[in-house]
Amino acid sequence: MAGDAYLQFDQVSKHFPGVQALGGVSFGAHAGAVHGLLGENGAGKSTLLKILGGQYRPDGGRLLLGGHECHFAGAGDAIAAGIAVIHQELQYVPELTVAENVLLGRMPTRFGLLDRPKAHRLVAERLAAIGVDLDPDARLADLSIAQRQMVEICKAVMQDAQVIAFDEPTSSLSHRETEILFRLVHGLRAEGRTLIYISHRLDELYELCDACTIFRDGRKIVTHPVMAEVPRERLISDMVGRELRDIYDYRTRPQGAERLRVRGLAGAHVAGELDFSVRGGEVLGFFGLVGAGRSELMRLVYGADKRSAGSVELDGATVDPAGPNAAIRAGIVLCPEDRKEQGILAQASVAENINISCRRNDLLGGLFLRHGREAKLADDFIARLRIKTPSREQEIRLLSGGNQQKVILARWLAEPDMKVLILDEPTRGIDVGAKNEIYRIIHEVAERGCCVIVVSSELPEVLGIADRVIVMREGRICGELARKDADETAVLRLALPDAVTPEPVIRSMP
């Protein structure tokens, strides 16, 4: 443990029912430096940040700031000690404004009343200073996930904390917003702050971090004091305990006839009437900048949003536009972009989340559930997808984000009649080992003759797994490229406005 580190973890442990989340973790992070935390989903990184932020109390060990041992009864104590944590699962109040969320608990007053004009002014100045164009009076519920992420970052900066921890901060940010964040991190480091940075994007870590600590299965594997001197392959093998060569695992496969045809589809959040098709056995990638309309188009296909025009045909038959239930019955399923709000039943168990859709096919006499069959199905998928959970009865909200994503994927893989699998940002916030597993599953599903549509903001991911790439811009489909013609330059020329010259892509994959 570094003796002169401002932030020190000394033999910190945390146990949950059936699982040791952290086991005797010790390392230090220095003031004026960025310390990266790496590891697979469920390795203990986010648990450590929740201990740092006062949300969890450690079962053993010590947390020290500036050489003084700290004990936090809650998040308020951590904030008072000068700690700000930006969690991967964002902490905000959707019905409040941007200004109210940023200043929550610290709203300025005048004559005993809330001073909203002053709050507006303070937040507007801070947003402008960090280069974020947001209305302080806008409701959080009306903003995109990327915009909400920038609000959380602004909140942490305005707390004037000495220790700031970022948990997957760029997972939903555009290229431009990522650049703003990087400038902010560099500025905070120059001010002498102590920064903790969690990311599965190795290029980000190499660009930002001075040192790094690697976790596996709740334990510290190694601390590298000079990040720049560690080969990428060493980091990956330290994280996953094995070598990964071709992470995308792309393989050619026979493609059949056209299975899914979208004709003239229109809705509230796309421009014009959109057409595309997918063949059986094909992996179709959708790329575009944040706000390009990719997720909105998929929600129209799935029936989650109301169509104003157009149709969806599967194997030549028109799919009832009544809603998701009709789509699922036809064989079209969707893993949504926002797993927390749209994908999981947070208070339900892992088994219930896996079985919730196919349960309609599993009623005995139309009234009773086949609990034994559901338990076996859940256990099979927990093993197959390597979902890290102490048992099938664990509440899904207690799993890491990556393992929650695997549960959602298991739900649809359990559908016996799945014909079209739509994955919206399937690997957001997921470690490199789990990404490799998800790519393997994508190719296996395609090999069964299903159509797979993958929406991703990570251009290397789209190029790595797709047979064909469709590019969207400003709510429209602006072009498509076969795999052999798709490279970063060609895709970005389609994705960016005509007046913008493509810039180098921030790579997110090893």
Residue pairs with C-beta under 8 A, 6 or more apart in sequence:
1 8
1 9
1 10
1 26
1 27
1 28
2 8
2 27
2 28
2 30
3 28
4 28
4 30
5 28
5 29
5 30
6 28
6 29
6 30
6 31
6 65
6 66
6 162
6 163
6 194
7 28
7 29
7 52
7 64
7 65
7 163
7 194
7 196
8 26
8 27
8 28
8 29
8 62
8 63
8 64
8 67
9 25
9 26
9 27
9 28
9 48
9 61
9 62
9 63
10 26
10 61
10 62
10 63
10 64
11 24
11 25
11 26
11 60
11 61
11 62
12 22
12 24
12 25
12 26
12 48
12 51
12 58
12 60
12 61
12 62
12 63
13 20
13 22
13 23
13 24
13 25
13 58
13 59
13 60
13 61
14 20
14 21
14 22
14 44
14 47
14 51
14 56
14 58
14 59
15 21
15 59
16 390
16 398
17 390
18 390
18 391
18 394
19 218
19 389
19 390
20 218
21 44
21 47
21 218
22 44
22 47
22 48
22 51
22 58
22 218
22 219
23 218
23 219
24 60
24 61
24 219
24 220
25 44
25 48
25 61
25 215
25 218
25 219
25 220
26 61
26 220
27 35
27 213
27 220
27 223
29 35
29 163
29 194
29 195
29 196
29 211
30 194
30 210
30 211
31 162
31 192
31 193
31 194
32 189
32 190
32 192
32 193
32 194
33 189
33 194
33 195
33 210
33 211
34 185
34 189
34 195
34 196
34 197
34 208
34 209
34 210
35 194
35 195
35 196
35 197
35 209
35 210
35 211
35 212
35 213
36 197
36 198
36 199
36 205
36 208
36 209
36 211
36 212
36 213
36 227
37 45
37 48
37 196
37 197
37 198
37 212
37 213
37 215
38 45
38 198
38 199
38 200
38 205
38 212
38 213
38 214
38 215
38 235
38 238
38 239
39 45
39 214
39 215
39 216
39 221
39 239
39 431
40 216
40 239
40 240
40 402
40 431
40 432
40 433
40 434
41 388
41 400
41 401
41 402
41 403
41 429
41 430
41 431
41 434
42 217
42 388
42 399
42 400
42 402
42 403
43 215
43 216
43 217
43 218
43 239
43 431
44 215
44 217
44 218
44 219
45 167
45 198
45 215
46 87
46 88
46 167
46 198
46 400
46 401
47 56
47 218
48 215
49 85
49 87
49 165
49 167
49 196
49 198
50 56
50 85
50 87
51 57
51 58
51 63
52 63
52 78
52 83
52 85
52 163
52 165
52 196
53 72
53 75
53 78
53 83
53 85
53 87
53 165
54 72
54 73
54 74
54 75
54 76
54 77
54 78
54 79
54 83
55 74
55 75
57 72
57 73
62 69
63 69
63 70
63 71
63 72
64 70
65 81
65 82
65 83
65 162
65 163
70 81
71 77
72 78
72 81
76 105
78 85
79 159
79 161
82 160
82 161
82 162
82 163
83 161
83 162
83 163
83 164
83 165
84 155
84 156
84 157
84 159
84 161
84 163
84 164
84 165
85 156
85 164
85 165
85 167
86 152
86 153
86 156
86 164
86 165
86 166
86 167
86 169
87 152
87 167
88 167
88 168
88 171
88 198
88 401
88 429
89 340
89 401
90 145
90 148
90 149
90 152
91 152
92 101
92 140
92 148
92 151
92 152
93 100
93 101
93 104
93 140
94 139
94 140
94 141
95 139
95 140
95 141
96 104
96 139
96 140
97 136
97 137
97 138
97 139
97 140
98 123
98 127
98 134
98 135
98 136
98 137
98 138
98 140
98 143
98 151
99 116
99 119
99 120
99 122
99 123
99 124
99 136
99 137
100 107
100 119
101 140
101 151
101 155
102 123
102 126
102 136
102 151
102 154
102 155
102 158
103 119
103 122
103 123
103 155
103 158
104 155
107 114
107 115
107 119
108 114
108 115
108 118
108 119
108 122
109 115
110 118
119 136
120 136
120 137
122 158
123 136
123 154
123 158
124 136
126 154
126 157
126 158
127 133
127 134
127 136
127 154
130 153
130 154
130 157
130 180
130 183
130 184
131 180
131 183
132 150
132 154
132 177
132 180
134 143
134 147
134 150
134 151
140 148
140 151
143 151
144 172
144 290
144 291
145 172
145 337
145 338
146 172
146 173
146 174
146 177
146 290
149 169
149 171
149 172
149 173
149 177
150 173
150 177
150 180
153 166
153 169
153 181
153 184
156 164
157 164
157 184
157 188
161 193
162 193
162 194
163 193
163 194
163 195
163 196
164 188
164 193
164 194
164 195
164 196
165 195
165 196
165 197
165 198
166 185
166 195
166 196
166 197
166 198
166 199
167 198
168 198
168 199
168 200
168 401
168 429
169 181
169 197
169 199
170 177
170 178
170 181
170 199
170 201
170 204
171 428
171 429
172 290
172 425
172 428
172 457
173 181
173 290
174 289
174 290
174 291
174 457
175 289
175 503
175 505
175 506
177 290
178 506
182 207
182 208
185 195
185 197
185 208
186 208
188 195
189 195
197 204
197 205
197 208
197 209
199 205
200 429
200 430
200 431
200 432
200 435
200 508
201 506
201 507
201 508
201 509
202 232
202 235
202 236
202 432
202 508
202 509
202 510
203 506
203 507
203 508
204 506
204 508
205 212
205 227
205 235
206 227
206 228
206 232
209 227
210 226
210 227
211 223
211 224
211 225
211 226
211 227
212 223
212 224
212 227
212 230
212 235
213 220
213 222
213 223
213 224
214 220
214 221
214 222
214 223
214 224
214 235
214 238
214 239
215 221
216 238
216 239
216 240
216 241
221 238
221 239
222 238
224 230
232 510
233 243
233 510
235 510
236 243
236 244
236 432
236 510
237 243
239 431
239 432
239 433
240 431
240 432
240 433
244 432
244 433
244 436
244 510
247 432
247 435
247 436
247 439
247 464
247 509
247 510
248 439
248 461
248 464
248 465
248 509
249 436
249 439
249 440
249 443
250 439
250 443
250 464
250 465
251 443
253 281
253 443
253 446
253 447
254 281
255 279
255 280
255 281
255 282
255 467
256 279
256 280
256 281
256 449
257 279
257 280
258 277
258 278
258 279
258 280
259 278
259 279
259 280
259 314
259 315
259 419
259 420
259 451
260 277
260 278
260 312
260 313
260 314
260 332
260 419
260 420
260 451
261 277
261 312
261 313
261 314
262 274
262 275
262 276
262 277
262 301
262 310
262 311
262 312
262 313
263 275
263 310
263 311
263 312
263 313
264 273
264 274
264 275
264 309
264 310
264 311
265 273
265 274
265 275
265 297
265 300
265 301
265 307
265 309
265 310
265 311
265 312
266 272
266 273
266 274
266 300
266 307
266 308
266 309
266 310
267 296
267 299
267 300
267 305
267 306
267 307
267 308
268 296
268 305
268 306
268 308
269 293
269 296
269 305
269 475
270 293
270 296
270 297
270 300
270 475
270 476
271 293
271 474
271 475
271 476
272 475
272 476
273 309
273 310
274 297
274 310
274 476
274 477
275 477
276 284
276 470
276 477
276 480
278 284
278 420
278 451
278 453
279 451
280 449
280 450
280 451
281 446
281 447
281 449
281 450
281 451
282 446
282 451
282 452
282 467
282 468
283 442
283 443
283 446
283 452
283 454
283 465
283 466
283 467
284 451
284 452
284 453
284 454
284 466
284 467
284 468
284 469
284 470
285 453
285 454
285 455
285 456
285 462
285 463
285 465
285 466
285 468
285 469
285 470
286 294
286 297
286 298
286 453
286 454
286 455
286 456
286 462
286 469
286 470
286 471
286 472
287 294
287 456
287 457
287 459
287 462
287 469
287 470
287 471
287 472
287 491
287 495
288 294
288 471
288 472
288 473
288 495
289 457
289 473
289 495
289 496
290 457
291 474
292 472
292 473
292 474
292 475
292 495
293 472
293 474
293 475
293 476
294 424
294 455
294 472
295 336
295 337
295 424
295 455
296 305
296 475
297 472
298 334
298 422
298 424
298 453
298 455
299 305
299 334
300 307
300 310
301 312
301 327
301 332
301 334
301 422
302 324
302 327
302 332
302 333
302 334
302 422
303 319
303 320
303 321
303 322
303 323
303 324
303 326
303 327
304 323
304 324
304 334
304 336
307 321
311 318
311 319
311 321
312 318
312 319
312 321
312 327
312 332
313 319
314 330
314 331
314 332
314 419
314 420
315 419
317 330
319 326
319 327
319 330
319 332
320 326
320 330
324 334
327 333
327 334
328 357
328 415
330 419
331 415
331 417
331 418
331 419
331 420
332 419
332 420
332 422
333 357
333 412
333 415
333 418
333 420
333 421
333 422
334 422
334 424
335 343
335 405
335 408
335 409
335 412
335 421
335 422
335 423
335 424
335 426
336 342
336 343
336 424
337 424
337 425
337 428
337 455
339 401
339 404
339 405
339 408
340 346
340 404
343 404
343 405
343 408
344 353
344 396
344 397
344 404
344 407
344 408
345 352
345 353
345 356
345 396
346 395
346 396
346 397
347 395
347 397
348 356
348 395
348 396
349 392
349 393
349 394
349 395
349 396
350 378
350 382
350 387
350 389
350 391
350 392
350 393
350 394
350 395
350 396
350 399
350 407
351 374
351 375
351 378
351 392
351 393
353 396
353 407
353 408
353 411
354 377
354 378
354 381
354 392
354 407
354 410
354 411
354 414
355 362
355 374
355 377
355 378
355 411
355 414
356 411
357 411
357 412
357 414
357 415
358 377
358 411
358 414
358 415
358 416
359 369
359 374
361 416
362 369
362 370
362 373
362 374
363 369
363 370
364 370
375 392
377 414
378 392
378 410
379 392
381 387
381 410
381 413
381 414
382 389
382 392
382 410
384 410
385 406
385 409
385 410
385 437
385 441
386 406
386 434
386 437
387 399
387 403
387 406
387 407
387 410
388 399
388 400
388 403
389 399
389 403
396 404
396 407
399 407
401 429
401 430
402 429
402 430
402 431
402 434
405 426
405 427
405 428
405 429
405 430
405 434
405 438
406 434
406 437
406 438
409 423
409 426
409 438
409 441
412 418
412 421
413 441
413 445
418 445
418 450
419 450
419 451
420 450
420 451
420 452
420 453
421 442
421 445
421 450
421 451
421 452
421 453
422 453
422 455
423 442
423 452
423 453
423 454
423 455
424 455
425 455
425 456
425 457
426 438
426 442
426 454
426 456
427 434
427 435
427 438
427 456
427 458
427 461
428 457
430 438
432 509
432 510
435 461
435 509
439 464
439 465
442 452
442 454
442 465
443 465
445 452
446 452
454 461
454 462
454 465
454 466
456 462
458 508
458 509
459 488
459 491
459 492
459 505
460 488
460 505
460 507
460 508
460 509
461 508
461 509
462 469
462 486
462 491
463 469
463 486
463 487
463 488
463 491
464 509
466 483
466 486
467 482
467 483
468 480
468 481
468 482
468 483
468 486
469 480
469 481
469 483
469 486
469 491
470 477
470 479
470 480
471 477
471 478
471 479
471 480
471 481
471 491
471 494
471 495
472 478
472 495
473 494
473 495
473 496
473 497
474 497
478 494
478 495
479 494
481 490
481 491
481 494
488 502
488 505
489 502
492 502
492 503
492 505
493 502
496 502
